[in-house]
Amino acid sequence: MSKLFTAAIALTALSLPVGAVAQSNGADTSVSDNSSEQAPTSPPVAERRDYSFTTHGITLSDPYHWLKDPSYPTVDDEDVLAYVKAENAWFEAQMAPHKQLVDTLFEEMKGRIKEDDSTVPQKDGDWLYWSEFEEGKEYRLHYRKPVGGGEAQLLLDENQLAEGKDYFRLGSFSISKSGRFLAYSADDNGSERYTARIKDLATGELLPDELTNLRGGLTWVANDSALVYGPSTEEWRTLEAKLHVIGMPVASDVTLYKEADESFSVGTGLSAQEDWLIIATGDNETSEIRLVSADNPTGEQILVKPRQKGVEYDVDVRDGTLFVHTNDDHINFRLATAPLANPGEWETLIGGADEFYLTDFELFKDFYVTEGRENGLDQVEIRYYDDPEHSTYIDFPEASYTTGLSNNPEYDVQKLRLSYQSMVTPGSVYDYDVKTGALELLKQQEIPSGYDATLYKTERLTITARDGTQVPVSVVMRKDRPAGAGPLHLYAYGAYGYAVPPGFSTSRLSLVDRGMAYAIAHIRGGDDLGRRWYLQGKLNERTNTFEDFVDVAKGLIDAGYTSKGQISASGGSAGGELMGVVVNTDPDLWGAVVADVPFVDVLNTMLDKDLPLTPGEWPEWGNPIESKQAFAYMLSYSPYDQVVAQDYPPLMVTAGLNDPRVTYWEPAKWVAKLRATKTDNNTLLLKTNMGAGHGGKSGRFASLYETAEEFAFILTQLGVVEGE
């Protein structure tokens, strides 16, 4: 399924207006564009403006509603920009005394990165493909050379494309089947609206074809004469699969499929043998798939099975047999087969199991591979078409790790490319020989400044949550960390069934080497322990996620790893929502909290059906428009709505002005309300990236500097270092 698009929906958020920023003495002050030239001496205080709304007979006041620019996604309201810039100026002023520490951390992290690094070349057809960084460069260069030997050919230089831009991110990178053409897409402002171009690799020339305002991938069909793509609607939804014939006007592009349900998202990919175009549509809990000949994409489509609420499935095809990965009769999914002539009659090949969570599969010529998790640990298994009882697990020695199939573009292979890492083992690339079972290490992440794995230890423990559930936790620390409670950083996500892997991080060493333990809480809402683990953290069980995180923190205190007030915590997006909840419910636990692009205005966002992603989010969070119960439940935990007059821990909050997932006004409103309401004098910072989106700055060093800022905030707030 490496070539198959799996429809996935992400998060959304909210919006603000001149003279809107007041200093803490209460005086209304207009902030100009160059307000940051003179460092402020007090934090900005956002003006309160009367605004209220009534839903299900409940009236709520929202005095910071004005922070949502009515022109969004264009943000040009002078009051909005003035407030955001004033917060940025306050952030810079408060971080200025710690610049030396930030610079030290940055150089430390940068020193662990091999600047002229490259990926392991991988064969695809007649070529070997790889990418690499040049020393000092922010972005990758993409190359290939003939399998039989010859000169390397530069396919694409991201640095050249990013030149003069504050932000750049490569989206799709798709080589045609013949190897003649490269289709690629890029985003230059963080809005995740991509523009696609086509490069003739034989001549090095760009074709005049240009596809704008895209989301998703680019799929070659019709003997490399056409591309299938997904245009974005004005509301940032992908509701169509369109066909562009190379050299023809975009206006003549044909719609292959159009989705009527605006909560669904459409994507495409190719089957393992590249003979079928797979058109998938779905939301967070329901899917529906159509197949059409890749050589004749405008031909008759095969509907695999009509959508049924709550049933998810994805497919691949081999020699006329359909393989289906579905949760229709077991929560942890099964793998079934069906003849293409009768694609909806699914016969079990691998049954669902309580103890094993089947997450994925991939078809090859002589065997297929299943991936999943058992007791929260990744499993990769080789299986055979002609002998269903014959299977081989790929074994790894460590007790806690993350592994899986990596880049395997060819169908007829006898070696599989795998990725592997743990909290103490750097990222590693292996080839696995299917016949002999031999694992060949091709590359392990190099750390130029030095790394000795024997200095560190990783542990996996379980902590009992308040309802008796056993929550797994992965911890890494130095072996020479002083005995007894010390500073600890706790991270989690806890949404959308995304499992946080116990992987390796060079940046994390800057905390661990200063005596901190680093823990990942595998809380409900992710699917770390199976699909049920995910379901127990969504909709009407959402609060399990927040309670698990708090209970893990308390359990780590009880186990002697740390103490109250010596825990820093972080999370982003839906994990930022988690941060917002736990500082409301248990503020005294945390010595410092970082909330990156946090989804904190949950209720208002889920009430706004015109926001880009809201309709697709209702299966995850609930629909407060239709359901009074969902409204009340969401209100009970929504971080913005639950801010109260109490002491809060030191907080650092980030946002992206162009973020289409969690819109900038969510963190802005939250910080504004916290400033006006909290009873402490602890640090509260908001940094908004004015030219970026959900992922922050795009260059590898620019993004690393932001990590250094966050770590400096944590270390100084916990008193681990002075930071002057």
Stockholm file with secondary structure:
# STOCKHOLM 1.0

chainA/1-724         MSKLFTAAIALTALSLPVGAVAQSNGADTSVSDNSSEQAPTSPPVAERRDYSFTTHGITLSDPYHWLKDPSYPTVDDEDVLAYVKAENAWFEAQMAPHKQLVDTLFEEMKGRIKEDDSTVPQKDGDWLYWSEFEEGKEYRLHYRKPVGGGEAQLLLDENQLAEGKDYFRLGSFSISKSGRFLAYSADDNGSERYTARIKDLATGELLPDELTNLRGGLTWVANDSALVYGPSTEEWRTLEAKLHVIGMPVASDVTLYKEADESFSVGTGLSAQEDWLIIATGDNETSEIRLVSADNPTGEQILVKPRQKGVEYDVDVRDGTLFVHTNDDHINFRLATAPLANPGEWETLIGGADEFYLTDFELFKDFYVTEGRENGLDQVEIRYYDDPEHSTYIDFPEASYTTGLSNNPEYDVQKLRLSYQSMVTPGSVYDYDVKTGALELLKQQEIPSGYDATLYKTERLTITARDGTQVPVSVVMRKDRPAGAGPLHLYAYGAYGYAVPPGFSTSRLSLVDRGMAYAIAHIRGGDDLGRRWYLQGKLNERTNTFEDFVDVAKGLIDAGYTSKGQISASGGSAGGELMGVVVNTDPDLWGAVVADVPFVDVLNTMLDKDLPLTPGEWPEWGNPIESKQAFAYMLSYSPYDQVVAQDYPPLMVTAGLNDPRVTYWEPAKWVAKLRATKTDNNTLLLKTNMGAGHGGKSGRFASLYETAEEFAFILTQLGVVEGE
#=GR chainA/1-724 SS CTTCCCCCCCCCCBCCCCCCEEETTSCEECCCTTGGGSCCSSCEEECCCCCEEEETTEEEECTTGGGSCTTTTSCCCHHHHHHHHHHHHHHHHHHGGGHHHHHHHHHHHHHTSCTTCBCCCEEETTEEEEEECCTTCSSCEEEEEETTCCCCEEEEEHHHHHTTCSCCEEEEEEECTTSSEEEEEEESSSSCCEEEEEEETTTTEEEEEEEEEEEEEEEEETTTTEEEEEECCTTSCCCEEEEEETTSCGGGCEEEEECSCTTCEEEEEECTTSCEEEEEEECSSCEEEEEEESSSTTSCCEECSCCCTTCCEEEEEETTEEEEEECSSCTTCEEEEEETTSTTCCEEEECCCSSEEEEEEEECSSCEEEEEEETTEEEEEEEETTEEEEEEECCCSSSSCEEEECCCCCSSCSEEEEEEECSSSCCEEEEEETTTCCEEEEEECCCTTCCCGGGEEEEEEEEECTTSCEEEEEEEEETTSCSSCCCEEEECCCCTTCCCCCCCCTTTHHHHTTTCEEEEECCTTSCTTCHHHHHTTSGGGTHHHHHHHHHHHHHHHHTTSCCTTCEEEEEETHHHHHHHHHHHHCGGGEEEEEEESCCCCHHHHHHCTTSTTHHHHHHHHCCTTTCHHHHHHHHHHCTTTTCCSSCCCCEEEEEETTCSSSCBHHHHHHHHHHHHHCCSCCCEEEEEETTCBTTBCCSHHHHHHHHHHHHHHHHHHHTSCCCC
#=GC SS_cons         CTTCCCCCCCCCCBCCCCCCEEETTSCEECCCTTGGGSCCSSCEEECCCCCEEEETTEEEECTTGGGSCTTTTSCCCHHHHHHHHHHHHHHHHHHGGGHHHHHHHHHHHHHTSCTTCBCCCEEETTEEEEEECCTTCSSCEEEEEETTCCCCEEEEEHHHHHTTCSCCEEEEEEECTTSSEEEEEEESSSSCCEEEEEEETTTTEEEEEEEEEEEEEEEEETTTTEEEEEECCTTSCCCEEEEEETTSCGGGCEEEEECSCTTCEEEEEECTTSCEEEEEEECSSCEEEEEEESSSTTSCCEECSCCCTTCCEEEEEETTEEEEEECSSCTTCEEEEEETTSTTCCEEEECCCSSEEEEEEEECSSCEEEEEEETTEEEEEEEETTEEEEEEECCCSSSSCEEEECCCCCSSCSEEEEEEECSSSCCEEEEEETTTCCEEEEEECCCTTCCCGGGEEEEEEEEECTTSCEEEEEEEEETTSCSSCCCEEEECCCCTTCCCCCCCCTTTHHHHTTTCEEEEECCTTSCTTCHHHHHTTSGGGTHHHHHHHHHHHHHHHHTTSCCTTCEEEEEETHHHHHHHHHHHHCGGGEEEEEEESCCCCHHHHHHCTTSTTHHHHHHHHCCTTTCHHHHHHHHHHCTTTTCCSSCCCCEEEEEETTCSSSCBHHHHHHHHHHHHHCCSCCCEEEEEETTCBTTBCCSHHHHHHHHHHHHHHHHHHHTSCCCC
//
